């Protein structure tokens, strides 16, 4: 499957994960979506003239080509929802992203995944509970997911690294930046035993609305 077409589908305004899944279900493949006639696309439930006209305009291709060049330059994987590398637990969620951008050293389909999130204003007591909890999980062959945020999130990543546990951060922005910037060093260390994951393309800033979206991926990756 053409990687450019996968990225292109995510660049079409008005098409989110649910509509993308509907298009794939009716058309059979991403290639067929782009080769279908207007009449064929309009026969699909929930697909109107606005979306059909944008698909046929090809106006999104330049952005898709730019994104493809970026991920190739920075050795980032674009993981399609039908790929074996796509997280199987996340795939079961009806609003799972159809495309994930990942830079890391461990597979996302870990047998035992624990997601740990918490307050940004963590107390010393809260941090100690987090430390003790992760230390006790050390021998359980687990994988830790969090959000790289201030407070418990970054503490969970740090403790995972300290205990040689693989850890992945799910980001609310593109992989051309690290937010918060003081966590850049930890994020780079995580690439050696974990990784950085996002549904957002490069150039996407860490806006407030992106973090609740990011949270569904943190939850969807986890067993607990």
C-alpha positions in Angstrom: 0.0 0.0 0.0 1.3 3.4 -0.9 2.5 5.2 2.2 1.7 8.6 0.6 -2.0 7.6 0.2 -2.2 6.6 3.8 -0.9 10.0 5.0 -3.1 11.8 2.4 -6.3 10.3 3.9 -5.4 11.8 7.2 -4.8 15.2 5.6 -8.4 15.6 4.3 -10.4 18.1 6.3 -13.6 16.7 7.7 -12.4 13.1 7.8 -11.6 11.7 11.2 -10.9 8.1 12.4 -14.6 7.1 12.3 -15.3 8.4 8.7 -12.0 6.9 7.6 -13.0 3.5 8.8 -16.3 3.8 7.0 -14.6 4.7 3.8 -12.2 1.8 4.2 -15.0 -0.6 5.0 -17.0 0.3 1.9 -14.1 0.8 -0.5 -11.9 -2.0 0.7 -8.6 -0.2 0.6 -7.1 3.3 0.8 -6.2 3.1 -3.0 -9.9 2.4 -3.8 -11.0 5.4 -1.8 -9.0 7.7 -4.1 -9.9 5.9 -7.3 -13.6 5.7 -6.6 -16.0 8.0 -8.6 -18.0 10.7 -7.0 -21.1 8.7 -7.4 -19.6 5.7 -5.7 -18.3 7.8 -2.7 -21.7 9.6 -2.3 -23.4 6.2 -2.0 -21.5 5.6 1.3 -23.5 6.5 4.5 -22.3 9.7 6.1 -20.2 10.9 3.1 -21.5 14.1 1.5 -20.6 16.4 -1.4 -18.1 18.4 0.6 -15.9 15.4 1.5 -16.2 13.9 -2.0 -15.2 17.1 -3.7 -12.1 17.5 -1.4 -11.1 13.9 -2.1 -11.3 14.5 -5.9 -9.6 17.9 -5.7 -6.2 16.3 -4.6 -5.5 19.5 -2.7 -4.1 17.6 0.2 -1.4 15.8 -1.7 1.3 18.5 -1.3 0.9 18.3 2.5 1.1 14.5 2.4 4.3 14.6 0.3 5.8 17.1 2.8 4.9 14.8 5.7 6.3 11.7 3.9 9.6 13.5 3.3 9.8 14.5 7.0 9.2 11.0 8.4 11.7 9.5 6.0 14.4 12.0 6.9 13.9 11.5 10.7 13.4 7.7 10.5 9.9 7.8 11.9 7.5 4.9 11.2 4.0 5.6 9.9 1.9 2.7 11.3 -1.3 2.1 9.4 -4.3 0.6 11.2 -4.1 -2.6 9.2 -0.4 -3.1 9.7 0.9 -5.9 12.0 2.8 -3.3 14.0 -0.3 -1.4 14.9 -1.2 -1.8 18.6 -3.9 -4.6 18.6 -5.5 -3.4 21.9 -5.8 0.2 20.5 -7.3 -1.1 17.2 -10.3 -2.4 19.1 -11.3 1.2 20.0 -13.9 2.6 17.6 -12.1 6.0 17.5 -8.6 4.7 17.2 -6.4 6.7 14.8 -6.0 5.1 11.4 -2.4 6.2 11.3 0.2 6.6 14.0 3.7 8.2 13.9 6.2 6.3 16.0 9.9 6.8 16.7 11.3 4.2 19.0 13.1 0.9 19.7 10.4 -1.4 21.1 7.3 -2.9 19.4 4.0 -1.3 20.4 2.3 -4.7 20.8 3.7 -5.5 24.2 2.1 -8.4 26.1 1.7 -6.5 29.3 1.1 -2.8 29.1 0.4 -0.5 32.1 -0.6 3.1 31.5 0.3 5.5 34.3 -1.0 9.1 34.4 -1.6 11.5 37.2 -1.6 15.1 38.4 0.8 17.7 37.0 1.3 19.0 40.5 2.5 15.8 42.1 3.3 15.8 45.8 6.4 14.0 47.2 4.0 11.3 48.5 2.5 10.8 45.1 5.9 10.5 43.5 6.9 7.9 46.2 3.8 5.9 45.5 4.6 6.0 41.8 8.2 4.9 42.5 7.2 2.0 44.7 4.5 0.8 42.3 6.9 0.8 39.3 9.6 -0.9 41.3 7.3 -3.7 42.3 6.4 -4.2 38.6 10.1 -4.5 37.6 10.1 -8.3 37.5 6.7 -8.6 35.8 8.0 -8.1 32.2 5.7 -5.1 31.7 5.8 -2.0 29.5 4.8 1.5 30.7 2.9 4.1 28.8 2.3 7.7 29.9 2.1 11.2 28.4 5.5 13.0 29.1 3.6 15.7 31.0 4.7 17.4 34.2 4.1 15.6 37.4 3.3 11.9 37.6 3.6 11.3 33.9 7.3 12.3 33.6 8.0 10.6 36.9 6.6 7.4 35.6 8.9 7.6 32.5 11.9 8.4 34.7 11.2 5.5 37.0 10.7 3.1 34.2 14.1 4.0 32.7 15.7 3.7 36.2 14.3 0.2 36.5 15.1 -0.8 32.9 11.5 -1.0 31.9 10.5 0.0 28.4 8.4 3.1 28.2 6.5 5.0 25.5 5.2 8.5 25.7 2.0 9.4 23.7 2.3 13.0 22.6 -0.3 15.7 21.9 1.7 17.2 19.0 3.9 16.3 16.1 7.3 14.6 16.3 9.1 17.7 15.2 9.1 19.0 18.7 9.1 17.9 22.4 6.6 19.4 24.9 7.2 20.3 27.6 10.7 21.3 26.4 12.4 20.5 29.7 11.5 16.8 29.2 13.5 16.6 25.9 16.5 14.8 27.5 14.2 12.1 29.0 12.4 11.8 25.7 15.6 11.2 23.9 16.7 8.6 26.4 13.3 6.8 26.0 14.2 6.2 22.3 16.8 3.6 23.5 14.2 1.6 25.5 10.8 2.7 24.4 9.7 5.5 22.1 7.5 8.5 21.2 4.1 8.0 19.7 1.5 10.4 18.2 -1.4 10.6 15.8 -0.4 14.2 14.9 1.7 15.1 11.9 4.8 17.3 12.0 4.0 21.0 12.5 1.1 20.2 14.9 1.5 22.3 18.1 0.6 21.1 21.6 -2.8 22.8 21.8 -5.1 22.2 24.7 -7.7 20.2 22.7 -5.0 17.7 21.6 -4.4 16.3 25.1 -7.8 14.7 25.7 -7.4 13.1 22.2 -4.0 11.9 23.2 -5.4 10.3 26.4 -7.6 7.9 24.5 -4.5 6.4 22.9 -2.8 6.1 26.3 -5.8 4.2 27.6 -6.3 2.2 24.4 -2.7 0.9 24.5 -3.0 -0.5 28.0 -4.2 -3.7 29.7 -4.6 -1.7 32.9 
